[in-house]
């Protein structure tokens, strides 16, 4: 009788671990969804926090966490997910691997450089992330503190004596390569887009410069002042900028 009871309990426990919600996705952030009303933390990936900023010595600070959330929303909001639970985290969220149209959602996000492999919880996406890094996709094309390190830094502001000693400002390696790569960075801050959108100091007029024009080389972009990059002249004109006369 005891063996039967133990077997029944084991089966029930296994069902609890493997069962996960299926249904339409509501995106919370880059690695957390609501699926049919259940909060799902995607297995073995880690995306920037919504309020996280990115940037380094060669690129200005920009809201990469909100950008990742918006990109994830564009791809998955409202779509039907099939999930397999792997665990429950300390916040009570269901940890799961989810797929949409047969494609692993975590793999898609890591492949596009919108999230990182969370190796502490699994090596599922290790090689996928390395491929994204080599090709400078998404977040690999700019400086970024790892999401885990960012969270530790945020905790340190309120609980300076309780943060783990080894949870400092680690950064994700950025491999820019030697040849131009297609980037998922917003065009506004992406110097791979060659057209410079400048704002006149005197008139406030918005003027764009293309390679080969007289003042192109001298023009510097200050994103903080509202200046930006464009990938095409049609994009610049649609945003309300005019072409420089020289």
Phi, psi and omega in degrees: 000319179297321180294323178294317180296318179297318180297318180297318179295320180296318178297317180297318179296317178299323179293323179296322182288319187276335182287140178207158183289146170239143179152191182291144182268136164242119185283126174267309173204197189290345178226011181228129180237159161256121180241111181054038177089351180260134177283124182240123173263120184295134185294133168061024171231159179218121180250158178302148173293152186302327181265011183280139177255151178235169179143163176210196184296339183253359179215143184288161177296139179210155187281078185291329179296315178293324179296316178298316178302315182294319178296319178295321177299315180301322185278325193235346183303126176083353181278157184275128181248146169243123188238148174237117183288142176243340185187177168235130184274179186292346177265004179084008179278148175283122175270128187207156168262126183241150177230149175233124184053037177080001181254131180297119183296317179300317178298319180298313183294318179291321180298325181275000180076023179264347178209167181245155173294129180261081191296339177298334183246005177156150181260017186307323189243020181303306182290328178297316179295320180298322176296321178293322181293316180300325182263009176053041180279142173052236184294342178286352178267008180211167178285136178208137169284140179301144180306321180297318178293323177298316179297320178296319179296322178294319178294326181297333180291330182253335180226066188301335183265359185246002181277139180301142181298330184265016184251045183279199187279068175287151178236152176280132181298132177252122178249101184279339179074179182250351179242155181301137178238147174293129184244146175266004178297148174304136182305326184303329183243013187258103181292354172292339171278122194273348183272127184263120177265109186251149175247124182296131179293327184278312186253344184078005181291144181264118187230136176249148181241135178252155180307135180102342178284160188306317188256011183300309185296328183278344184285128177247141182261128175242099182298326180298336179265004179098358178282161187198175176256151173231149179265348178206157178293325179296323177296317180296315180295321180295334179274358176095022179254148177250157181283140176297145183285335181236000000 
